[in-house]
Amino acid sequence: MNLVIRDAVEADLPAIIEIYNATVPTRMVTAELEPTTVEARLPWFRDHSPHEYPFWVAESGGRVIGWLDFKKLLPRRAYRGTAELSVYVDENFRRRGVGQRLLEEAIARAPSLGITALVGLIFGHNEPSLKLFQRFGFERWGFFPAVAQLDGLKRDLVIVGLHCEKPCSHGPADRPISVEATPNVYAPQARSYSDCLHLMRTLMQYRQEPVHSALLKIRDKYSMLHLDVLILIYHFAKICSGAILEIGAFVGGATIAAAFGVHDSDRQKKLIAIEPGGSVKHKRLGTRNILRDLERNLARQRVSKMVTLIKGRSFNPETVSAVHQALGSDEIGLLILDADAGKRRDIECYCNKLVDGCWMIIDDYCTADSNVKSAPSRADVDALVASGALESLGFYGWSTWVGRWRGK
Ligand SMILES: C[S@@+](CC[C@H](N)C(=O)[O-])C[C@H]1O[C@@H](n2cnc3c(N)ncnc32)[C@H](O)[C@@H]1O
């Protein structure tokens, strides 16, 4: 089964609650005795945060078929590193490894979330869940006999636990390795390796999805970027909170990938693209009129209405003000920089509108040929990473840096 594990959004809540409610009458999984509602569970859902106590859904073919959440085990500060996990799988998709994948992911990501111990609270008669956790090395840490009353039966509660590895630090091991010395080697500067691995795995999962072939066609017709980068743009546009700003749309490849992501997110998101126009000599994508071809390609892919096209250079005051006007009170959740070497300049123009954790795609980060236009871009990015304003999640495709904004 092709599974994508991603952060849950509020639009997923009806599916999450449906999966949860289906378990209530079984008296196997939850101690809740009556079905609940989306409204009642909204505060609980909002109590999660992708960087501390995340809430993930497992999606297959665009359908939410399972979920996992982390929550505080106990409120006192000393227990911050211990999280309780809950895993729920749609009854039609059980015994297909969905719970296993979610749990595997939770164990892998826990250290980067600052979590040092995971626990599960499981009814003593819920054999399948006890076995699942056991398989991942969870041990029995507690036993509360006959503490739950389920339809007149007294049931036991078992607490299972697992200590996780220490989180990776910003120590010397995380420093960038020389790209010149080892071309195309993935150089993690990120908070933790597990965040990078999570992203790489997400990318691999998309290879099995229909959107992969759709984006391959878009790449061939309209983009200078690598297919993996278009897939990441699609993914971030789908999961991000906030608007999307693209600088350097050219004839629309990345713009279209982002528009597809917005479409598949089932949420309203502003997609703003900046392009000054001109002509380009290129074997595959040469054009005498960039703006004309851009507008034509967006129309062909039926995404024109989703895109606010701002014609001009990113740093011109009129462009900056047009972007602010288009954004209104919205902030930017995905920033795509693929214009020229002025990466720092462009970030400075728009950083006051970036959400904390804004996804960033920055092209021309590195290349085997050290002479060229990527050198200034790379210096800008490295300086921002060193200052802590950017968090690196590695680089992809030919020369595209991927990461998150941490400048607030
Ligand atoms: C490498 S292309 C972008 C490729 C595109 N992202 C894709 O998917 O193929 C760079 C584009 O940035 C535009 N550009 C250059 N400087 C710019 C600036 N300061 N602001 C906005 N766009 C700019 C160029 O006109 C060109 O179309």
The ligand as a Gaussian input file, in Angstrom:
#p B3LYP/6-31G(d) Opt

LIG

0 1
 C       15.738000      29.478000     -13.275000
 S       14.342000      30.337000     -13.751000
 C       13.062000      29.655000     -12.750000
 C       12.714000      28.250000     -13.096000
 C       11.400000      27.764000     -12.589000
 N       11.279000      27.863000     -11.167000
 C       11.132000      26.348000     -13.057000
 O       10.359000      25.626000     -12.396000
 O       11.645000      25.982000     -14.101000
 C       14.610000      31.913000     -13.068000
 C       13.514000      32.924000     -13.358000
 O       13.664000      33.984000     -12.425000
 C       13.355000      35.189000     -13.047000
 N       14.003000      36.263000     -12.266000
 C       15.281000      36.685000     -12.318000
 N       15.487000      37.657000     -11.401000
 C       14.317000      37.850000     -10.761000
 C       13.885000      38.688000      -9.702000
 N       14.712000      39.533000      -9.102000
 N       12.598000      38.589000      -9.295000
 C       11.755000      37.710000      -9.847000
 N       12.115000      36.870000     -10.847000
 C       13.370000      36.953000     -11.304000
 C       13.871000      35.025000     -14.449000
 O       13.195000      35.887000     -15.342000
 C       13.607000      33.564000     -14.724000
 O       12.387000      33.388000     -15.394000

